[in-house]
Amino acid sequence: MKRTTSASSVTNSGATTRLAVLVLLATGLTLPGCVARPESGSGAPPGTVVGVPGRDAAMMGGYGMMGGPGMMGGYGMMGGPGMMGGYGMVGGGGPVGQPDAQRRRQATTAGVPAPYRRVQDPLPNTAAIVAAGKNLYAANCSACHGAHGEGDGPAASGLSPAPANLRALAHSPMGRDDYLMWAISAGGAAYGTGMPAFKDSLPEDARWKIIRYLQTL
């Protein structure tokens, strides 16, 4: 004997199911097998901010322009290791290292101090001058700054902060004659480094020869 189902029974069953779904939605519960996806906050998966997929890694929620490592919040232009806040062009840990970054910041805001401001290399541009500078550099600078001025000399591993990358500095916008003479002559005591003030041990022409050599690296 076949069992039949009336149209009214099917209709009532469908209505009951729809009502149950509405009740679940109204009370904030989820259907079995469904997982509620958080839209923001610490529980939000990357890629979701206020229900908009793909935004967490951009404007607000996490790694992006404001919320985390981006332009302001963390690793970026201002908030952390970037152009101003920490590691980078001015902040430190970039091509020239943190101590020189502090010196650069001072030069940018207040200028190179006297008596080094606007001084220029008076030596002739000859191969003999460069060769003399290379010998002076090897004897006085290479132990910390390395054979090629990259801050990787044999004594560098025991120094904190690390020696500056003089090669990069010499070819950067800050690598002017007056700035380099100031850095070599005054040393790093004012910035918490162990670099000696070579104005106390090398004559001025010897310091200029070192600068000339650095500019050829």
N, C-alpha and C positions, 0 to 999 in steps of 0.2 A: 504494500500500500504506500503510495507516494505521499510525502509530507509537503504541504503547500504553505506558503507564507503570504499573508495578505499584504496589500499595498500600504494599508494603514500601519501595520507593524513595522515595515521598513522605514516609513516616514517617521514614526515615533522614535525608532532606534537612532536614526540620523540626527534628529533634533536633540536627543539626549546626549549624543556624543559632542555635538557643537556646544551645548550648554556646559558640559564638563570642561571643555577646552577654555571657554570664556571664564569659567570660575578659576581655573588654574592661572590664567594670565592675570586676572584681577587680583589674585592673592600673592602674586610674585613667584609662584612655584613654577617648576619646569616639568615638561613632559618627560616620561622615562626615555632614556637614550639620548636626551638633549643636554648640552652643557652650556650654561650661561657664560658668555664671553664678557669679561670686564672691559669697560670702556676707557677707564683712566685710572691713575693712581699706581701704587707699587705693584698691584697684581695685574696690570694691563700688559698684554704681550706686545713686543715690539711691532710697530706697524699700525697701532690703533690709538687715536686720541679722540675722545668724545664721539665715538662711533664712526669716525671717518678713517677708513683703511689707508695705510701708507703715510700717515701724518706724524706718527710718534717720532720717526727719525728725522723730522724736519723742523716744524715751527716751534713746538712747545714741549712736548711730553718727555723727550729723552735726548738722544744724541742728535742735536741739530742746532738751530740758530740761537736758541735761548736756554733750553732746559738742561742741556748737558754739554758734552764736548762739541761746541759749535762756535759761533761767532762771539758770544758773550758769556755763556754759562760755564764753560769749562775750557777744554783744549781748543783754542781758536784765536781770534784776533785780539781779544781783550781780557777775557775772564781768567785765563790760565796760561799754560804754555803757548804763547803766540806772540804777536807783534809787540805787546806792551806788558802783559801781565806776568809772564814767566819765561819759558823756554822759547827762544826764537830770535827774531832780528834784534830786538832790544832787550828782551826779557832774560836772556841767558841760555846756556845749553845749546846754542846754535853754532854757526861756523866759528865764532870767536870766543865762546865760553862766557860764563856768568860774570867773572870779575871785569872783563873788558866791556861787557854789556853795561855794567854800572858806570864805568868810566865814560862810555859812549853817551849814556843818559845825561851825565853831567855836562859833557861837551855840547850836547844838543840843547840843553836848557840854559847853561851859563857860559858856554864857550870854553875853548882851551885857555887855561889860566896863564898869566904872566909867570915867568919870562918867555914862555914857549909860544904864546899866541902869534900866529902869522909868520913864524920863522920859516925860512926856506933853505933847502940844502945848498950850501955855497960851493960844493966841490964840483970839479969838472966831471963830465960824463964820459969816463974812460974805463977800459977793461981793467986797468991796474987798480982803480978805485974799487971796482966790484970784487976783484980777487982779494984785495986787502980786507974788504968787508966780510967776505966768505970765511977767511981765516979767523977774524975777530969773532964772528958768529959761532964758529965751531968751538972756539976756546971758551966763550963766555955764555952762550945761549943754548947750544944744542943738547946739553945734558937734560934739560927740562923740555924744551920746545921741539926737539927732534931734528934730525939731519936736514929735513926739508921744511921746517917751521910749522909742522902740523900738530904740535902739542903732544907728541908721542915719544919723547925722549926716554932714555933708560931710567931717569929719576922721576918721570911723570906719575908712575903708578903709586908712589908714596905720597903724593901731594893732593891736598884737598883745600880749596877747589883746584881742579886740573889746570895745567898751563894753557894759555890761550893759543889758538891756531893763528900764528902770526902770518902765515902765507895767505890765509883767507882775509885777514884784517888788512894786509898791505894792498890787496886788490879790491877792497870794499870802498864805498863812498867815504868812509871815515879814514881811509888810509892816506891821509894828507901828511905832508912833511911835519907840520907843527904838531899834529896829534901823535904821530909815531915818536917824535923826539920827546914829547911830554911823557908818553907811556914808558919809554926806555929809561929816561933820565930820572923820573920820580919814583919808578918802581910800583909795587902793589901794596905797600903797607897800609895805605888809606882804605884799601878795599879788602883787607883781610887775607892777602896772599903772601907767599914767601918770596916773590920776585924782588931782588935787591934794587936799590936806586943806583943806577950805573953812573949818575953824575958824580958819585963819590969815588968811583974806581976807574972810569974811562974818560979820557979827554973828549971834548966835544967833537973833534974831527973824527975820532974813532967811532963815536955813536952815529955820526952821519954816514960813515962807510957801511956800518951794519944796516942802516935803513936803506941805503942804495942797493945792497945785496938782497934784502928782503923783497924789494920791488922787482927783482929779476926772477924770483922763484915761480 
